[in-house]
């Protein structure tokens, strides 16, 4: 243990050896064997997913080590872009009926960019006051958590929007025929889509600490932070996530519903394609 | 009130259509199913992408905001859809709500007696009591929905009417009621009516010009 570390946290991080990790991986192997014995048919997927997580996390660990040592804005920006583009792809993958062409990817990516990046920036500069603001030890984890959560919010909201628009074609067109403009005609579907995107984070905030300790707080406590400090950071993150998810879902639903109509305010379901 | 002119109107399955309906004229369109009759009406109401222009008297559609156009050139689709809870909520001019409705309706009575009375008159003409406005939409049968959709459309005061199989699911009594209502509205408002009907009896009974869509072309019926 570092002799210069502050004295207050009496617990310190016990380093995990490769041996410890392989012990834990035996549990996954056991799960795969069970899946094979019970004919669940997911043993291959369990093993592949476990291997993927091992490779991806080790790589990220290496990359972050490099980034932390350099604190170079271009490198950090590149990392952020990679994270964003993967998240955009993931949002697109989760749509039953997605927008055709570049919109299928663009709506999700743009709305996540606007929400996650702006909220992260706000947190770094105004709330936490990191110096310089792009210090990767703060920026990357914050952005990662925000992207991960806005990603599910945006994906759920967009999926809801397009699915319900598809199912409610008759009712939307009836409203158009009654002389309503496109925003009135899609209003109820839009509201429902936004609500569905916000429910997960609202639920998460409502049960935080009662049912499970949120992952980030758990990590900090394991790493030896005083529980109160961990709780404060977790609270900050939750507020940021709530704001980011709300903002992201709103942008996505607004862009998506706008794209469902053309300049003559016709409902254009032909702009949606069914996912294979 | 207004005539309707189709100017080179084209959609996927239909050759360009040029057709002039005078104010107060009724024109029938028929044709085998899948020939594009409904698509023609949808194109006029500007619900699908297509080519061509439509004129309401001297005003081109492209110069009008789509909601305004769809209010003035009213389309009655073959299947009627309802988006709110009760029938009355679909009539923006006469919001009726629960216990307040009597009072509100009274107030409305003095303000706009004609509009409210007119809607009640149409409802009665189609065999409904005025309290049908408080009914839940889910209670309605297909035929009731179809008839009420016509009243809903007329309440917008369209200057031209596009009717898609307006009497298809109705028994003879209600079919006659709908025909009477449409004819009365057409005469009183001098509205052009483009009526898609597969019923040759109906076309003969009401008379007037009739067209048939044949091999993707709109031709006069012989």
Interface residues (C-beta under 8 A of the other chain):
Chain A: X170 X171 X173 X174 X175 X176 X177 X178 X179 X180 X181 X188 X262 X264 X265 X266 X267 X268
Chain B: X45 X46 X47 X48 X49 X65 X66 X67 X68 X70 X71 X74 X75 X77 X79 X80 X81 X82 X83 X90 X92 X152 X153 X156
